[in-house]
Amino acid sequence: MPQDGPSLEEGTDPPHDAKAGSFVDDYLLYLLAAVSDRASGQFHAHVRAHGLRAPEWRVLACLADEDGAMVTELARLSLLEQSRLTKIIDQMAARGLVSRRADPVDARRVRVFLTHQGRAQAVGLVADARAHEARLLALLTEEEAGAIKPVLRALLARMERS
């Protein structure tokens, strides 16, 4: 997968270390956002090279996990407002990537499914995303790499409960 932006090289130092007494460089939300921005930017360039925008990629990835998801659940998982997601799904349906169907139990609910074309694109990009993630995790020690997801999951779960 071609990479845009800074390369991921094991053993390289971060662009800048937290300055003694610097609030921003040591602020958790800044650190989370900076890592997300850099890592997402690299992968989103790859997604764009495959003719998709980042929100469309998120929808494909979510449906690869749970095809036939309801729009409300897709909005939560893809981190998109439901009104914006509805427009994105319209565009994706027009391009033949997804289809909508009424829920068989409650016709008022809409479920979104991958088409054959959408599934093929999702499968390839999910594999690429896993490879990108592995390159990111390789930048960490084994201990750090093993801890990062459980710590983030625990924080997310506790924030959702509070």
Secondary structure, DSSP 8 states (H G I E B T S, - for coil): ----SS---TT---SS---TT-TGGG-HHHHHHHHHHHHHHHHHHHHHHTT--HHHHHHHHHHHHSTTEEHHHHHHHHT--HHHHHHHHHHHHHTTSEEEEE-SS-TTSEEEEE-HHHHHHHHHHHHHHHHHHHHHHTTS-HHHHHHHHHHHHHHHHHHHH-
